[in-house]
């Protein structure tokens, strides 16, 4: 199964200048819990925005750069090749960025979205979720607190 996992604002903003524009520690913990032990598919810019490869995950990087190298990672030039590089009997995650989500949504079986309640200036956006194709299976609202400056909702969508 292929799952897209993202945090996006109400205006679908993902980030600006290669950075996430909010800080939600519980969302990072959820991301780690869901993706650890799995293949994660991302674009080159997303990979380069990580301070280091994420532990206990196999990174699959999509790039148009012909000679791109990343140690202990799988580097491919299309979404189909990225999907083919993942084990069929295991869950794999598409983790961004915006262009990769736009391409990946048609290949995905599930979306794990953290909807950040606010609108933000951004240069990367999550694609619209078509309610004709996706059903909201679960929703869990979280209030802002001392560690979280924004309210947010964990949403799980499954393909109809």
N, C-alpha and C positions, 0 to 999 in steps of 0.2 A: 504494500500500500504506500502511496506517495501522499505526504501531508505537507501542505504549506503552513509555515509557522511564522507569525509576524506580530509586531505591535504597530498599530496605525491609529492616527487621530481620527476625529469625526470627519475631517476633510480628506481622509486617506493619506495624510502626510506620514512619511516614514522617517525622513531625516534631511539634513542639510549639510553640504560640504563633507560628506562621508561620515557624519556623526548623527547619532540619535539625539533628538532635542529634548528629551525628558529622562528622568532617572527613576526607575521603578524596580527596586531590589527584588521584590517578590516575583516580578515578571522574569527577571534574569534567572531566579531559582527555578521557576516553572520551565523555562526554556531548557535549562541544564538537565532537569529531571526527565523531560520528554525526549530530548535528543541524545543523551549519553548512551553510548554503545551502538549507535546507528550511523549510517552514511548521511552526510549533510551536503546538499547541493547549493552552490552559491556562485555568483559572478566574481570576476577577478577583483573588482573594486571593493566588494564586500569582504573578500578574503584579505585584501591589503589593509582594510580598516580595522581588522582584528589586531590586537596588540601582539598576539602569538596564536598559533593554531589551538583550537579548543581541544582540551584533553578528552581521551576516550571516545573519539569520533573519527570516522574516516571522511576527510574533506574531498569533495569532488568540485573542481573549479572549472567554470565555463569561461572561455576567453577567445577572442579573435586573434590574439597575438600568437603567431606561429611557433616561436621558440620559448614560450613561457615555461618556467620551471618553478616548482614549489616542492620542497623536500617532503617525502612521505605523503604526497597528495596525488590524486588522479586529476590530470589536466586534459580537458576535452574542448571541442569547439562548437558543439551543439547540445541543446537540451536532450535530444534523443540519445546521444552518446552518453550523456550524464546519467540518464535513467537506466540505460543498458549496463552501466558500470556498477549499479547497485544490486545487491542480492534480491532475487525475486520473492523469496520466502520471508523477508524481513521488512519492517517499516523503514522508510527513508524519508528525509525531511528536506524540503526546499526552503532555504533560509534567506533568500534575497540576493540582490537588492531589487529595486523597482522594476527594472527591465526583465529580470529573471522571474519575478512574480507574474508579470504580464504574460510572459511566454508559458510559465509553468502551470497557470491556473487550469488550462484545458487538459493537462495531464494528471491533475491531482484528484484524489479520492476524498480528501478531507482538508479542512482549513482549521487550524488552531490560531485564533486571532485574539489579541489583547487590544480591545478598543479603548484608546485613551480619550477621556472625555475633555475635549478642548480642540481648538483649531490652531495650527502652527504654520509658519512660513517654512517651506520645504522645497527641495529640488528633486526629491524621489518620492513616489507615491505608490500605494497599494492599489491594485485594480478594483473596480466596482464588483461587488458580489451580486450576481444575477439571481434574484429570488426564484426565477423559473427553473434554475439549475441546482440551487443549493437550498438545503433545509437547515434551519437553526436547531441543533439537537440539544445543546446545553448552553446555559448562560449563568455567570456568577459575578455579581456586582461587588466591587471593592471600594470602600470610601478612602479618601485621602487621609493621611496621618502624618506623624512626625518624620517618617522615612519616605513618604510618597506625596509629592506635591499636587497630584491630580487624581481624581476618581478614575477608575478603569473597570472594564468588564471583560472577563474571560469568556470568549464565545467559541463554540465548536460547531462547525458547519459540516454536513455530509452531503455528498452529491445525491440528488434525487434519482 
